[in-house]
Amino acid sequence: MGGGHGNSKDFGAAAYWDARYSSSSHSTGGKDGGGFFDWYQSYQALRPLLRDCVPTSSRVLMLGCGNSLLSEDMVKDGYEDILNIDISSVVIEQMSEKHMDIPQLTYMQFDVREMSFFEDGSFDCIIDKGTLDAMMCGDDAPHGASRMLAEVARLIRPGGIYI
């Protein structure tokens, strides 16, 4: 496939992700068969690292949550406060509905490049499971990725962790 910029999908754009989560095509490949999908690794694979580095009482920000099962699995394992954000209002609505009975999970639509809604040092841990990679495929890369990382640095409390 050609490497021209016009052929690349803009993984930083809400329209791309809204279309992906609105279509049924995203429901193939999820490990649970229910249309939910984890990029790269499952919670079980990441658990030793997360449990070692992130106390269950941490206030966690999950960047670009998509319809991953990671946050749900973390709550099942004792995590108490996970705010999940994504640029796609479609997936935020889907996941809010799916997890409406799990008070430890909150879902909000945000662009990771602009999170001024949150105060400095608001989170103990920020988890990025593929979002930086997606930002580097966006039309404004690497500027968008730099803006995302600046926001991450601002939002982590002193001594907090970015994974």
C-alpha positions in Angstrom: 0.0 0.0 0.0 1.2 3.5 -0.8 2.9 5.5 2.0 1.3 8.8 0.9 -0.3 10.9 3.6 -3.6 11.0 1.7 -4.0 7.2 2.1 -3.5 7.1 5.8 -6.5 7.0 8.2 -6.5 9.9 10.7 -6.4 7.9 13.9 -6.4 11.3 15.8 -9.8 12.3 14.3 -13.2 11.8 16.1 -14.9 11.1 12.7 -12.7 8.0 12.1 -13.4 6.5 15.5 -17.1 7.4 15.5 -17.5 5.6 12.2 -15.5 2.6 13.4 -17.6 2.2 16.6 -20.9 2.9 14.7 -20.2 0.1 12.2 -20.5 -3.6 12.9 -17.0 -4.2 11.4 -15.3 -3.5 14.8 -17.0 -6.4 16.4 -14.7 -9.0 14.7 -11.6 -9.9 16.5 -12.6 -9.1 20.0 -11.5 -11.9 22.4 -14.9 -12.1 24.1 -16.9 -12.2 20.8 -19.1 -9.4 22.0 -17.6 -6.7 19.9 -15.2 -5.3 22.6 -11.6 -5.2 21.6 -8.3 -4.9 23.4 -5.3 -3.6 21.4 -2.1 -5.5 22.0 -2.5 -7.1 25.5 -5.3 -8.2 27.8 -5.5 -7.2 31.5 -4.3 -10.7 32.5 -1.0 -10.1 30.6 -0.6 -6.6 32.0 -1.7 -7.4 35.6 1.7 -8.1 37.1 3.0 -4.7 35.9 -0.1 -2.8 36.9 -0.4 -4.3 40.3 3.3 -3.7 41.0 3.2 0.0 39.9 -0.4 1.2 40.5 -2.1 0.8 43.9 -5.8 -0.2 43.6 -6.8 3.1 45.4 -5.2 5.2 42.6 -7.3 7.7 40.7 -6.6 6.4 37.2 -7.1 8.2 33.8 -7.5 5.8 30.9 -6.6 7.6 27.7 -8.4 6.6 24.5 -10.3 3.8 26.2 -12.2 2.7 23.1 -14.2 -0.4 23.9 -11.4 -2.1 25.6 -12.2 -4.5 28.5 -9.1 -3.2 30.4 -10.9 -0.8 32.8 -13.7 -3.3 33.6 -11.1 -6.0 34.3 -9.1 -3.7 36.5 -12.3 -2.9 38.6 -13.0 -6.7 38.9 -9.5 -6.9 40.3 -10.0 -4.2 42.9 -9.3 -0.9 41.3 -11.6 1.8 42.7 -11.6 4.9 40.4 -11.0 4.8 36.7 -12.0 7.8 34.5 -12.1 6.6 30.8 -11.9 9.1 28.0 -12.1 8.8 24.3 -12.5 11.2 21.4 -15.4 9.2 20.1 -18.8 10.2 21.6 -20.2 7.0 20.0 -17.9 4.7 22.0 -18.3 6.8 25.2 -22.1 6.4 25.0 -21.8 2.6 24.3 -19.4 2.1 27.2 -21.3 4.4 29.6 -24.4 2.3 29.0 -22.5 -1.0 29.3 -21.0 -0.1 32.6 -23.8 2.1 34.1 -24.0 -0.3 37.1 -20.2 0.0 37.9 -19.7 3.2 39.9 -15.9 2.8 39.8 -16.0 3.5 36.0 -16.7 6.9 34.6 -16.8 7.7 30.8 -16.3 11.1 29.3 -15.7 12.3 25.7 -12.4 14.2 25.4 -9.6 14.9 23.0 -6.4 13.9 24.8 -4.7 16.9 23.2 -6.9 19.3 25.2 -8.0 18.3 28.7 -8.0 21.7 30.4 -11.3 20.6 32.1 -9.1 18.8 34.6 -6.9 20.5 37.1 -3.1 20.0 37.3 -2.1 16.9 39.2 -5.6 15.4 39.1 -4.5 11.8 38.6 -2.3 9.3 40.4 -1.8 7.2 37.2 -2.5 7.8 33.5 -2.7 4.7 31.3 -2.1 4.9 27.6 -2.7 1.6 25.8 -2.1 2.5 22.2 -3.3 6.1 22.2 0.1 7.7 21.6 0.6 5.3 18.6 -2.7 6.4 17.2 -1.8 10.1 17.7 1.4 9.5 15.7 -0.8 8.3 12.8 -2.9 11.5 12.9 -2.8 14.3 10.4 -1.2 16.6 13.0 1.5 14.2 14.2 3.9 14.7 15.9 2.4 18.0 17.1 -0.7 16.3 18.4 1.3 13.7 20.2 3.4 16.4 21.8 0.2 18.2 23.0 -1.1 14.9 24.4 2.1 14.3 26.3 2.2 17.9 27.7 -1.4 17.3 29.0 -0.4 14.0 30.5 2.6 15.7 32.3 0.3 18.4 33.6 -2.4 16.0 34.8 -0.2 13.6 36.7 0.2 14.4 40.4 3.8 14.7 41.6 5.2 11.2 42.0 2.4 9.8 39.8 2.9 7.3 37.0 2.3 7.3 33.2 2.1 3.8 31.6 
